[in-house]
Amino acid sequence: MSVAKAGRSGFALLGVVQAVLIFTIMILTVPLPLVAREFGLGPSGVLLLSAAYGLSFSSLLLLGGRLTDRHGGRRILRSGLLLLGGASIACALAPDYPVLLASRFVQGAGAALTAPAAVALVRVLHPEPAAYRRAMATWGGLSVLGATVGSVVSGAVAAAVSWRWLFTVPVLAVLLGLARSAALPAAAPLGRRPALDLRGAVLATAGVCTGSYALVASAEHGWRAPEVLAPLAAALALLLAFAGAERRTADPLLPPGFLADRRRAAALAAVMATAAGTALTFVLLSLYLQQLRGWSAAGTSAAFLPYAAALLLAGRLAGPLVLRYGPVPVTAGGLAAAAGGLGLLAGLAPGSHYATALLPGLLLLPAGAAASFAGAAVLATGGVAPERTGLAAGVFNTAMELGPTAGLAVLMALAATRPSVVGGYAAAFAAAAAGLALTALAVAGLPRTTITASERTTRIKEFTP
C-alpha cells in the first residue's frame, strides 16, 4: 500500500471513530422519554442520564490529551476504544438505571482518551503543515456530522426496535478501530516526554465536571437554588486552584499562555458558539415537534434529514474553501450563516408549518456550522508543536463539549422566562443567533495569513483526492 493510500485509509478510520464519539453523545436525545418510562425516571434522573456522557467526556479531555502526548496516539487510542466498547455493551444490557448511568459515565471517559489520540494520529499521518491543515479542515465537520446522524437515527431505531440497539454503533466502531489500529503508525511521543501533572489533572477534571453539572442542574432547579450555586462556587474554586497550580508547575497540563493566542481563543469561542447553537436546535425542535405538535420519535428524526443532507454537502465544500481562502473568512462566514439559520428559527410559532417556518433554518444552519467547524479546527490546532498535538485536540474537544452544556443552560433559562413555551423557544433561538453573530464579528477581526496564488493552487491540488 502506498504512503498516500495508507494515509487516506488511516484518516478514514480515525474520522469514523471521531464521528461515532459525538454520535454517542446524541444517542439518547430523541428516545430519552422512552428510557425514562422504562426505568420510571423523574426529572432529576432524566437530567443526569442526559448529561452523564458529556460530563465525563469534557472533564477528562485535558488528561486524555496529556496521556496522548506522553505515551503516543496509538496506545491511548486502543485504551480509549476498549473502555468505550465495554461501557457500550454494558449500556445495551443495562438491567436498571444505576447500571445505565454508570456505563454512560465510563463511555465518556473512554471517549476522552480516544478523541485527542485520534487527532494526534492524524498529525502523524499528515506531518506536512499543508497536509495537516487539509486534514483538520475536514476533521472539523465530523463532529457535527456525528451529532446530526445520532439525532436522526436514534428516534427511528428506538421506534422500530429498541433504544438499546443504538449502542451497537459504538461497539461496531470500536471493533473496527481495534482491528485496524495495527495499521496506524506506532508514533512514539515526540521530543521530551511531558510529566503527567496529576495535581493539575485532578483539579481540572473536578472543576470542569462540577461546573458542567451545575449548569445542567440549573435547568431543573433554577440559578438561585443551592443545588446550583454550591457546585458553581466549588467549580470556580477548583478552576482557580488549577490556574494557580499550573503557574507553579514546571510542566503544566495546560500552559498558561496556550489560550492567550488570539486566533486560538477566537477559534475555541467559535466552536463553543456553533456547538451550542446546533445542540439547541436539536433539543428545542425535538421538544416542539413531539410534545407540542404530537409528532412521533421517528417523525421527529425524519424532520432532520434535510439538515443532515445540507451538512454533508456543506462539509464537502468547507475544506476546499478553508484551503483556498484561509480559515478566518470561512469561520466568520460560517458563523454568520449559522446565525442566519437560527434567526429564521426564531420565528417559531405554535402553528408553524415545517416547510415554510422550519426547513429554511434547518438548511442554512448546518451549512454555516460545517464551515465554522472546518475553519475553527484549523485555527485551533494550527501552529502547535507536534509534542502538544494531544493538548490542542483536548482543548478543542473540550470547547465542543462545553459549548452545548453552558449554552443550553443559559438559553433554556432564558426560554423559561417567557410565559409562552413556544415564545420561550423563539427567544432562545434569537439569543443564540445574536451570540453567533457577535462571534462572527470577533473572528472576522483576526489577522489573515497572506496566501500567494501559487500556494493557493498547491493547497487546492493537495485537497483533491
Rosetta blueprint (number, residue, H / E / L):
1 M L
2 S L
3 V H
4 A H
5 K H
6 A H
7 G H
8 R H
9 S H
10 G H
11 F H
12 A H
13 L H
14 L H
15 G H
16 V H
17 V H
18 Q H
19 A H
20 V H
21 L H
22 I H
23 F H
24 T H
25 I H
26 M L
27 I L
28 L L
29 T L
30 V L
31 P L
32 L H
33 P H
34 L H
35 V H
36 A H
37 R H
38 E H
39 F H
40 G L
41 L L
42 G L
43 P H
44 S H
45 G H
46 V H
47 L H
48 L H
49 L H
50 S H
51 A H
52 A H
53 Y H
54 G H
55 L H
56 S H
57 F H
58 S H
59 S H
60 L H
61 L H
62 L H
63 L H
64 G H
65 G H
66 R H
67 L H
68 T H
69 D H
70 R H
71 H H
72 G L
73 G H
74 R H
75 R H
76 I H
77 L H
78 R H
79 S H
80 G H
81 L H
82 L H
83 L H
84 L H
85 G H
86 G H
87 A H
88 S H
89 I H
90 A H
91 C H
92 A H
93 L H
94 A L
95 P L
96 D L
97 Y H
98 P H
99 V H
100 L H
101 L H
102 A H
103 S H
104 R H
105 F H
106 V H
107 Q H
108 G H
109 A H
110 G H
111 A H
112 A H
113 L H
114 T H
115 A H
116 P H
117 A H
118 A H
119 V H
120 A H
121 L H
122 V H
123 R H
124 V H
125 L H
126 H L
127 P L
128 E L
129 P H
130 A H
131 A H
132 Y H
133 R H
134 R H
135 A H
136 M H
137 A H
138 T H
139 W H
140 G H
141 G H
142 L H
143 S H
144 V H
145 L H
146 G H
147 A H
148 T H
149 V H
150 G H
151 S H
152 V H
153 V H
154 S H
155 G H
156 A H
157 V H
158 A H
159 A H
160 A H
161 V L
162 S L
163 W H
164 R H
165 W H
166 L H
167 F H
168 T H
169 V H
170 P H
171 V H
172 L H
173 A H
174 V H
175 L H
176 L H
177 G H
178 L H
179 A H
180 R H
181 S H
182 A H
183 A H
184 L L
185 P L
186 A L
187 A L
188 A L
189 P L
190 L L
191 G L
192 R L
193 R L
194 P L
195 A L
196 L L
197 D L
198 L H
199 R H
200 G H
201 A H
202 V H
203 L H
204 A H
205 T H
206 A H
207 G H
208 V H
209 C H
210 T H
211 G H
212 S H
213 Y H
214 A H
215 L H
216 V H
217 A H
218 S H
219 A H
220 E H
221 H H
222 G L
223 W L
224 R L
225 A L
226 P H
227 E H
228 V H
229 L H
230 A H
231 P H
232 L H
233 A H
234 A H
235 A H
236 L H
237 A H
238 L H
239 L H
240 L H
241 A H
242 F H
243 A H
244 G H
245 A H
246 E H
247 R H
248 R H
249 T L
250 A L
251 D L
252 P L
253 L L
254 L L
255 P L
256 P L
257 G L
258 F L
259 L L
260 A L
261 D L
262 R H
263 R H
264 R H
265 A H
266 A H
267 A H
268 L H
269 A H
270 A H
271 V H
272 M H
273 A H
274 T H
275 A H
276 A H
277 G H
278 T H
279 A H
280 L H
281 T H
282 F H
283 V H
284 L H
285 L H
286 S H
287 L H
288 Y H
289 L H
290 Q H
291 Q H
292 L H
293 R L
294 G L
295 W L
296 S L
297 A H
298 A H
299 G H
300 T H
301 S H
302 A H
303 A H
304 F L
305 L H
306 P H
307 Y H
308 A H
309 A H
310 A H
311 L H
312 L H
313 L H
314 A H
315 G H
316 R H
317 L H
318 A H
319 G H
320 P H
321 L H
322 V H
323 L H
324 R H
325 Y H
326 G L
327 P H
328 V H
329 P H
330 V H
331 T H
332 A H
333 G H
334 G H
335 L H
336 A H
337 A H
338 A H
339 A H
340 G H
341 G H
342 L H
343 G H
344 L H
345 L H
346 A L
347 G L
348 L L
349 A L
350 P L
351 G L
352 S L
353 H L
354 Y H
355 A H
356 T H
357 A H
358 L H
359 L H
360 P H
361 G H
362 L H
363 L H
364 L H
365 L H
366 P H
367 A H
368 G H
369 A H
370 A H
371 A H
372 S H
373 F H
374 A H
375 G H
376 A H
377 A H
378 V H
379 L H
380 A H
381 T H
382 G L
383 G L
384 V L
385 A L
386 P H
387 E H
388 R H
389 T H
390 G H
391 L H
392 A H
393 A H
394 G H
395 V H
396 F H
397 N H
398 T H
399 A H
400 M H
401 E H
402 L H
403 G H
404 P H
405 T H
406 A H
407 G H
408 L H
409 A H
410 V H
411 L H
412 M H
413 A H
414 L H
415 A H
416 A H
417 T L
418 R L
419 P L
420 S L
421 V H
422 V H
423 G H
424 G H
425 Y H
426 A H
427 A H
428 A H
429 F H
430 A H
431 A H
432 A H
433 A H
434 A H
435 G H
436 L H
437 A H
438 L H
439 T H
440 A H
441 L H
442 A H
443 V H
444 A H
445 G L
446 L L
447 P L
448 R L
449 T L
450 T L
451 I L
452 T L
453 A H
454 S H
455 E H
456 R H
457 T H
458 T H
459 R H
460 I H
461 K H
462 E H
463 F H
464 T L
465 P L
